[in-house]
Amino acid sequence: MEAKGFRKAGHSPSLFSAFLYFDISFMIWVLCGALALFITKDFGLTDTQKATMVAIPILGGSVFRIPMGILADRIGSKKAGLIGMSLTLIPLFWGWLGGTSLLEVQMIGFLLGFAGASFAVSLSLASRWYPPQYQGLAMGIAGAGNSGTALATFFGPQIAQTYGWHNVFGIALIPLVIVMIVFAILAKDAPNAPAPKPLKDYFSVFKHPDTWWFSVFYAITFGGFVGFANYASIFFYDVYGDGVRSDGITKIQVGYLVTITVIAGSFFRPIGGWIADKIGGMRLLVILYSVVSLCAFAIASMPSSFLVMLIYTSVMMACLGMGNGSVFQIIPQRFSREIGVITGIVGAAGGLGGYILPTYILGPLKQSTGSQMAGFLVVGSIVLVTTLIFYVVTRSWRKSWAKTESGVNF
């Protein structure tokens, strides 16, 4: 794939705007997870309460993604993006000036879902500018905005340590406003965007079995990525923290470890899309699901060295990131005219997977068994079963729509 051809095929300012919008939004969306060790200290939460607290923003993002996807289809991605960023100002101000009770923190977290809903807007903005042969790379670049998690996990704990976690929300207002201005200037809706349709027509995609399959598969890749990214601070500190071991790591060092794992997932997302363009998203996903399952079982072995654990988690997150890019290499080919709403639906499923992971698997199993081992044994088993299901489902896909007329690999 020639870089020159890619640049000529679309609109670079809009692609950059989509990435920037998603990046800053993702940073804000995961603030509760990045600040988890500081917030939970103030309220003295149980393992299950900790997991639920960091998962609520993911649930909020899941809820808001479908309406934001429909909004992007009806009024254009640019206007929808500006609305989404404006709504994100609300929980940031609230977290900065309020958040004095657990209920308030949970409500703030849910409203942070406005930032998580950026997914449905930024990917539709990028997708419509590029032809089928460049969908994987374009969606991967825009989707690499989940690297905003690294900004939150790297800077969040350091700012919280010095100024308190409330002020992290206030400081986050500054880059958000800057991105809003840049987005308003550079972003442009693609001229080939389909005309708005009646609302009932958007929901017709629920009738397609492929919609549900995409949702299941993305719930594993994106759900695994965002769920673990939010839970990782709690995980690393529970296993290797200085409150557990005499030679343990500090909260700031935990932030560094989480940042490394998140960078792995974010950096490899566009690579996953690019490889999927070359060999097909279906082929790549079978490999990636298999590796994720093996990594989850390796994590469950609970190595004594946090550096070994860092390798396991980073490889797992890299594969999940590539998996995200692979799924969205396929989707625009199947649902090109409904890309906004289908991105919202599948993205919502991914967010729901990210909510379930810490809330119903990792947190409760840690509380009931006293160890993180059981949670990752369950995760490894779930991904293994999904791998087998994916292989069976995609065999029928290859027969019916394995290639488009343009010769795109699936």
N, C-alpha and C positions, 0 to 999 in steps of 0.2 A: 504494500500500500504506500503510495507516494504521498509525502507530507504536502507537496504542492497541490496535488489533486484534492486532498482533503480541505485545504484552506480555500480553494476556489469553489468547492462544492456548496459551502454554507455561508454563514455570517458570523465571523469571529467575534465581533463585539457582543453579540447576543449570547454566544456560547460562553464567553468570559463572564457575562452578567449572570447567566444561569448558574455557573460554578460559584461565583462570588456570593450570590443570594443564598444558595444552598449551604455554602461553607459557613457563613456567619450565622445562619439560622440553625444549623446543626450544632454549632458551638453553644448557642443559647439553649437549645433543646436539651442538651445533656448536662446542664449546669448542676442540677440536683445530684446526679451521679458523681460528677467531678468533685463536688463539695460534701459528699456523703459523710466522710469521716468527721467533718466539722459540725455539720447539721445534727447528725445522730448523737454526737457528744452532748449537745445542748438539751436534747429531749430524752436521753437514756432509753433507746428503743431496743426491742428484741430482734433476733435475727430475721424473723418474718416481717416485722414492721420496717426494718431497714430495707429489705428487698422490695417491699411494697412502695415505700417512699421514692425509691429511685426508678420504679417502674411506672408510676402514675403519669409522668410526662410522656412516656411512650404510648400509653393508652390514649392520652389526649391527642397526640399526633395521629394515631390510628383513627380516632373519631372524626377529626377535622379534615383528613385527607380527601375523602370522597367529595364533600361539598366544595373544597378548594379545587379539585380536579374538574368538577362540573363548571365552576366559575371560570376557570381558565379556558374551557371550551366555549363558553357563552360570551364572555366579554374580552377574551384575549389574555395571554399569559402575563403580559406586562402590567396591565391594570390589576390583575389578580395578585401578582407578586407585591405590588405596592400596598394593596389592601392587607395582605398577609403580614408584611413587615410593620405596618401601622398597628395592627392588632397585637403584635408581639411586644410592643412598647408597654402594654398594660401590665403583664406579669413582671416585667423587669422593674418598673416603678414600684409595684407592690412588694416585690422581694427586697428592694432597696430600703423602702420606708416602713415596711411592715414585717410580716412573717414571724410573729412572736409566739405562735402556737403551732402545734403539729397540724391541726386542721387547716390553718392558713397556708402552711408550707405545701400541704397536699393540693389545695386549691390553686396555688401559684403554679405548682408542677403541672396540673391539668391544663392550665391556660398556656403553659409553655408549649403545649401541643400545637398552637398556632405556628410556631417556628418549625416544628416537625412536619407540618402540612406543606411546607415549602417544596417538598419532594415532588408532589403532584404538579406543581407549577413550573419549577425549574427544568424538569425533564421534558415536559411537553414543549416548553419554549425552545429547548435545544433540538429535540427530535424533529420538529416540523421544518427545520432549516436544512436537513441533510437527507440525501438519497439513501436507499436501502443498504448499499454496500458500505456505507460509513456509519450506520446506526450504532453498531457496537462501540466504536471509538468515541463518537459524539456523546452518546449516553454515558459512557464510562468517564469522560472528562467532566461532564456536568455532575455526574454522581459522585465524583471524587471529592465533592464538597463535604462528604462525611468526614473529611480530614479536619473539619472544624472541631470534632471531638478532641483531637490532639491539642488544639489551642486551649480548650476548656480544662483538660486534665493536666496540662503543663503549667499554665499560668494561674488557673483557678486556686489550687491549694496554696501557692506562694502568696497570692494577694490576700486570701483568707487568713493565712497565718499572720500577716502583718497588719491588715486593716479590718479583719472580721469578714465573715462570709456574706453578710448583708451588702457590704460595699462592692462585692464582686458583681452583683446584679446591677448596681448603679453604674459601675465602670463599663459594663457590657453595653450600655446605652450608646456610648460614644461610637464604637465601630458600626453599630447597627444603623445609626443615622447617616454615617458616611456612606455605607453601602446603599442605602435608600437613594441617596443623591446620585451616586454612580449608576445605579440600575435605571433610574429615571432618565438619565442622559443617554446611556449606551444601548439598553435593551430595545429590541424591535420585534414585533410579531411577524412571523413568516407570511408572505403574501398568499401562500397556498393553503392557509388555514381554512378548514371547512366552515360553512355557515352554521350559526347556532341552530340547534334542533329542539323540539319540544322536550321537556324534562323526561317524559315517559320513554322517549326513544333512547336516552342515555342509559337507562336502567335495563334496556333490552340485552345488554352484554351479559347480564346475570343468567340469561337463558343458555349461554354457551358453556359447555363443560370445560372448555379450555380456560375460561376465566377462573374457574375454581381450582383447576390444576396449577395454573400460574400462581395463584394465591397461596396454595399449600407449599409449593417449592420456594417461593420468596419468603414465606414465613420462617423457613429454615435458614436461608442465607442471610437476609437482612435482619430477621428476628434474632438470629444467633449473634450477628455483629453488634447491633445496637443494645440487645439485652445484656451481653457480656461486657460491652463497653461501659454501661452504666453500673454494672455490678462489680466490675473488676477491682475497684478501689477497696470495696468491702472484702472481696475474695483474697487479694494479696495481703491485706493487713491482718485478716483472720488467720492466715496460714503462716506468714513470715514477719508480722509486725512486731515492733519493740514492746508492745503490750502483751505479747504471747511468748516471745523468745528473748533471752538475754542478749543475743547477738542479732536481734531483729532489726528491720528497716523502719525508718520514720515515715510519717504521713507524707512528707514532701517527697521522699524517695519512692513511695508507692505511686505518687503522681507521675514520676518519671517512667516507672515500669509500665503503667497503664498507657502513657503516651506512646511508648515504643510499640506496644501491641496494636494500638489504634492506627498509628502511622502505617504499620504493615498492611492492615485491612484497607486503608484509604488509598495508599499508593498503588496497590495491586488491582483496584477496581477498574481503572481504565485499561490496564494490561489484560485483565480478563475479558473486557469487551473487545479489545483488539485481537486477541487470540481467537475469541469466538467468531469474529468476522472471517478469520482465516480457516478454521477447522470446523466451525459450527458450534453453537451454544449447547446443543444437546450432548455432543461428544465430550465437551469440556466439563459439563456439569456432573456427569457420571464420575469422572476422575476426582473432581473437587469434593463431592459429597463423600466419597470413599476416604479421602485424606482427612476430612473434618471428623469423621467417625473415629478413625485411628487416633487422631490428636486428642479427642475427648477422652478416650480410654487411657491414653498416656497421661493426661492431666489427672485422671482419677487415681493414678499410682502415687500421687503426692510426693514427688522427689524432695529430698531434704534441701537441695540447693535452689534458691529462687532464680538463679540464672538458667538452670535447666528448665524450670517451669516457664520462664520467659520465652525460651525457644519454642516450647510446646504451644503456648498461647499465641505467640506471634505467627507461627505457621498456620494454626487454626484460623486466626483472624485474616491472614493473607488469603487463604482459600475461600473464606466467607466473602471477603471483598471481591475477589475474582468471580465468585458465584453471583453476586449482585449484578456485576457487569454483564455476565453471560445471560442471565434471565432477561435483562432489558435489551440484549441484542436481538432476542427472539420476538418479544412482545410487539414492537412497532410494525413488524412484518405481518403479524396476525391481526392487529387492531389498529391500522394506520389512521382511520378516520375518527376513532374514539380514544385517541392516545391520552387525552387529558383525564377522562373519567376512568379508563382502564388503569392508568398509572395511579390514580387515587385509590381504586379498589384494591389493586395488588399491593400498593404501598401500605394501605390500611391493614391488610393481612400480615405484611411484614412487621408493622408496628405491633399488631396483636401478638405475633410470635415473640417479639421482644418484651412484651408485657408479661406473657405467660412464663417465660424462662426464669426470671428471678422470683416472681411472685408465687408461682405454683410448683416450681421444681427446686431451684437452687436454695432459696431462702428457707422454705419449710423443711426440706430434707436436712439442711444444716442444723436447724433447730431441733429436729426430732432425733438425729443420729449423733450430733456433736461434731460432725466432720463434713467437709466439702466433697468427700469421695463419692458418696451415694448419688449426689446430684449429677456429677459428670458421667457416672456409669449409666444413668438413665438417659442423659443427653446423647451419649455415644450410641446407645441402643436405638433411640428414636431416629437419629440420622442414618444409621445402618438400614433400618426398615424403609426409610424414605428413599434411599439409594436404589433399593430393589424395586420400589413402586415406580420411581422415575424411569428406570430402565424399561419397565413393561409399558408404561404410558407412551414414552417417546417412540417405541417401535411402531405404534399405530400412527403417531404424528408423521413419521418418516414416509409412510405410505400415502398419506393424504395431502400433506403440505410441507414435505421435507425441503423443497426448494421453490423459490418464486421464479417468475419468468426472467428476472434479472440475474439469476444464478447465485443468489445469496445463500450462504451455507447456514443450515440450521443444526 
